[in-house]
Each structure stands twice: as C-alpha cells, then as structure tokens.
Amino acid sequence: MGRPENPIDPQDGPVPRFAYELRKLRVEAGTPAYRAMARRVGYSAATLSQAAAGERLPTLPVLLAYVRACHGDTEEWQHRWEQTDADLTRQPRPQNDDADPPYRGLARFEPGDAELFFGRDELTAQLAKAVRRHRVSALVGASGSGKSSLLRAGLIPRLRAPDEADGQTPAAVRILTPGLHPMTHGERLQPAPGPGETWLLVDQFEELFTLCTDDAERSAFLDHLLAARHEAS
C-alpha cells in the first residue's frame, strides 16, 4: 500500500479544488494503486500522483490519462480542465501577499503573475512586436522551456494594455488549448464585438495532433484558425 496523500482543502483555490475532485474519481474507481494506473495508461506512477497533488494544474494529456486509468469520462474531465485553466487565467493575483513566494517551481506563470515574471522582458517585447507585425505567429521551443509562462504572464498582459501607437485596447484576448475536440472552441475563433483586435493564443498546439484523433475536426479547426487571421473575418 502506498503512502497516504496529503490532505487537500478544495476551498484553497481552483487547483486544489480540481485535485480534490480528481481524487474523488480515483476513490470511486476503487482507489487503484498509482502503479496499476501507470501500467494501464503508460505514464509513471509519480506523474499520475502529482496530477492530484493540488500543487499545479496537470497538463491535459496527463489529466486524460489519469481519468482513463480510473474509467472516467474523458470529455467531461476535459471540460472541467478547460474551465479550471480559464479560471487560473482570469484569477487576479492577491495584493501585498508577502507569504506567497515568487518562485513557481514547475508550475507555469499566469497573467496575474505578470509582476513576478522576471528575466524575459526583451523576449516578451520581441514576441509582442512579432505578433503585431504578423497576423499569424508561432512560438516554438523545447518542452519545459517556459513557453506557456511567456505567453500567459509575458505576452497577454502586453496585449491587454493600450496600443502604444493609437492607445486602443483590444476587443478581447483569448487563450485556449485544442484538447480532444478542438472545434468545441469554434465560437472563440470568431472576432469579439466592438473596436480593437481580437487576440487568440493557442497554447499546447501539439494537442491538435497528439489528442485529437478526428482528421475532419482537426482540418476544420485549422481552417477556422487560418480564416481568423483576416481582419474582415
């Protein structure tokens, strides 16, 4: 029998609440050992255990593997994950919270962490300049190099600020991950009402190929994404 997991208070925020519900799913499945779950889905026991630790939101592929190992509904849990991810993106950072250290460990930085996101000012400025110059831009890099943090805590706050040239603020700044069914985000590919640009950031773009198994849906998402690059779309 493995060691008992540390207790989680679901009232502590979106991530602990998500982990709390994930643990409930495992209990409902009969509390299988993490090693047994690992053999079932091809992820390490440590990775699956960490997914329900409540310290950071697991990646979508890890979450779906955890759910499959517990015979859960992957589509339902993808929706839960997307909602939690959106909650984290919108969540303002508490003011004057000296007890909260700036180091995030392996967790990504969110837009509310912009004031703590140090050391990438030049790269953020280059990225902001590139996306304003080109209708479509791609940010590529090694896994774990901090691309999601750069997008969320670096680029998004800059895009939300008034444009230096005309002072205009964007109509919307949206971020999504493709997941199993990328076309569930179809409405978010449409421009927001009102003046200003609608910025769309697709994080974890590789999920379009690693998670989505429907070729037609993948093609439809790409078509919508490419159509969205036109100002009149």
C-alpha positions in Angstrom: 0.0 0.0 0.0 1.4 3.4 -0.9 1.7 6.3 1.4 -1.4 8.3 2.1 -1.8 11.5 0.1 -1.6 14.9 1.8 -5.0 16.3 2.6 -6.4 19.0 0.3 -8.8 21.8 1.1 -11.0 22.4 -2.0 -11.6 25.9 -0.8 -8.0 26.9 -1.3 -8.4 27.7 -5.0 -9.1 26.3 -8.5 -6.1 23.9 -8.5 -6.7 22.3 -5.1 -10.4 22.0 -5.9 -9.6 20.3 -9.2 -7.2 17.9 -7.4 -9.8 17.2 -4.8 -12.3 16.1 -7.4 -9.7 14.1 -9.2 -9.0 12.1 -6.0 -12.7 11.5 -5.6 -12.8 10.0 -9.1 -10.0 7.6 -8.0 -11.9 6.6 -4.9 -15.0 6.0 -6.9 -12.9 3.7 -9.1 -11.9 1.6 -6.1 -8.7 3.5 -5.2 -6.4 1.7 -7.6 -2.7 1.9 -6.8 -0.8 4.5 -8.9 1.5 1.8 -10.2 -1.5 -0.1 -11.5 -2.8 3.1 -13.1 0.6 3.7 -14.6 0.7 0.3 -16.2 -2.8 0.9 -17.6 -2.1 4.2 -19.4 1.7 4.4 -19.9 2.5 7.3 -17.6 4.7 6.9 -14.5 3.1 6.5 -11.1 4.8 9.7 -9.9 3.4 11.7 -12.8 -0.1 10.5 -12.1 0.2 11.0 -8.4 1.5 14.6 -8.9 -1.6 15.3 -11.1 -3.8 15.0 -8.0 -1.3 16.7 -5.6 -3.1 20.0 -5.8 0.1 22.0 -6.4 -0.4 22.8 -10.0 -2.9 22.0 -12.8 -1.7 18.9 -14.6 -1.3 19.0 -18.4 -4.3 17.9 -20.3 -2.7 14.7 -21.6 -1.7 13.7 -18.1 -5.2 14.5 -16.8 -6.9 12.5 -19.5 -4.5 9.5 -18.8 -5.5 9.7 -15.1 -9.2 9.8 -16.0 -8.8 6.8 -18.3 -7.0 4.9 -15.6 -10.0 5.5 -13.4 -12.5 4.7 -16.1 -13.8 8.2 -16.0 -15.5 10.3 -18.7 -12.6 12.0 -20.6 -14.8 14.5 -22.4 -16.4 15.6 -19.1 -13.0 16.0 -17.5 -11.5 17.9 -20.4 -14.3 20.4 -19.9 -13.5 20.6 -16.2 -9.8 21.1 -17.0 -10.6 23.8 -19.5 -12.8 25.6 -17.0 -10.1 25.4 -14.3 -7.5 26.6 -16.8 -9.7 29.6 -17.7 -10.2 30.3 -14.0 -6.5 30.4 -13.5 -6.0 32.7 -16.5 -8.6 35.2 -15.1 -7.7 34.9 -11.5 -6.2 38.2 -10.2 -3.1 37.9 -8.0 -3.7 38.9 -4.3 -2.2 42.3 -3.5 0.6 42.5 -0.9 0.7 38.8 -0.4 4.3 38.5 1.0 3.7 34.9 2.1 3.3 33.8 -1.5 6.8 33.2 -2.9 7.5 34.3 -6.5 9.1 31.1 -7.5 6.6 28.8 -9.2 8.7 25.7 -9.4 7.4 23.6 -12.3 4.1 25.4 -12.4 3.5 27.9 -15.2 3.1 31.6 -14.6 -0.4 33.1 -15.2 -1.4 36.6 -16.4 -2.0 37.5 -12.7 1.7 36.7 -12.1 3.0 39.4 -14.5 4.7 41.4 -11.8 6.7 38.4 -10.7 7.6 37.3 -14.2 11.3 38.5 -14.4 14.1 38.0 -16.8 12.2 37.8 -20.1 11.4 41.4 -20.8 13.4 41.5 -24.0 12.0 38.2 -25.3 8.4 39.4 -24.4 9.0 42.7 -26.2 10.2 40.8 -29.3 7.2 38.5 -29.2 4.7 41.3 -28.8 6.3 43.1 -31.7 6.2 40.0 -33.9 2.5 39.3 -33.2 1.6 42.9 -34.0 3.5 42.7 -37.3 2.2 39.3 -38.5 -1.3 38.0 -38.5 -0.1 34.5 -37.5 3.0 33.9 -35.3 4.3 30.6 -33.8 6.3 30.4 -30.6 8.4 27.2 -30.6 10.9 25.8 -28.1 11.9 22.7 -26.2 9.4 21.2 -23.8 9.6 22.8 -20.4 11.4 25.9 -21.6 8.6 28.2 -20.4 6.6 28.9 -23.5 3.2 28.8 -21.6 4.6 31.2 -19.0 5.9 33.5 -21.6 2.5 33.6 -23.3 0.4 34.0 -20.2 2.5 36.2 -17.9 4.5 37.9 -20.6 2.6 38.4 -23.8 -1.1 38.5 -22.6 -0.6 41.5 -20.2 1.1 43.4 -23.0 -1.7 42.7 -25.4 -4.3 43.8 -22.9 -2.5 47.1 -22.5 -3.4 50.1 -24.7 -1.5 50.1 -28.0 1.4 52.5 -28.0 0.6 53.8 -31.4 -3.1 54.6 -31.1 -4.0 54.0 -27.5 -6.6 51.4 -28.5 -7.3 48.4 -26.2 -8.1 45.0 -27.7 -11.7 43.8 -28.0 -10.6 40.5 -26.5 -7.5 38.4 -25.6 -8.4 34.7 -25.6 -6.3 31.7 -24.9 -7.3 28.1 -25.5 -5.8 24.6 -25.7 -7.1 22.3 -28.5 -7.7 19.1 -26.4 -9.7 16.1 -27.7 -12.2 18.2 -29.6 -10.7 21.5 -30.8 -13.9 22.6 -32.6 -15.6 23.0 -29.2 -13.7 26.3 -29.3 -15.2 27.3 -32.6 -17.0 30.4 -31.2 -13.8 31.6 -29.6 -12.2 31.7 -33.1 -14.7 34.4 -34.1 -13.9 38.1 -33.5 -15.3 39.8 -30.4 -17.8 42.6 -30.9 -16.5 46.2 -30.6 -13.4 48.0 -31.8 -9.9 46.7 -31.4 -8.2 43.5 -32.2 -9.3 40.1 -31.0 -6.2 38.2 -30.0 -6.2 34.4 -30.0 -3.4 32.4 -28.4 -3.4 28.6 -28.9 -1.3 27.0 -26.1 -0.2 23.4 -26.4 -0.8 23.5 -30.1 0.6 20.0 -30.4 -2.6 18.6 -28.8 -4.2 19.1 -32.2 -2.1 16.1 -33.3 -1.5 14.2 -30.1 -5.0 14.3 -28.6 -7.4 15.0 -31.5 -8.0 11.8 -33.5 -10.6 13.1 -35.8 -8.9 14.2 -39.1 -12.0 16.2 -40.2 -12.3 18.0 -36.9 -8.6 18.8 -37.0 -8.8 20.2 -40.5 -11.9 22.2 -39.6 -10.1 23.8 -36.6 -7.1 24.7 -38.8 -9.4 26.2 -41.4 -11.2 28.3 -38.8 -7.9 29.4 -37.3 -6.5 30.4 -40.7 -9.7 32.3 -41.6 -9.4 34.2 -38.3 -6.1 35.8 -39.4 -8.0 38.0 -41.8 -9.1 41.3 -40.4 -12.5 41.1 -42.0 -13.2 37.6 -40.7 
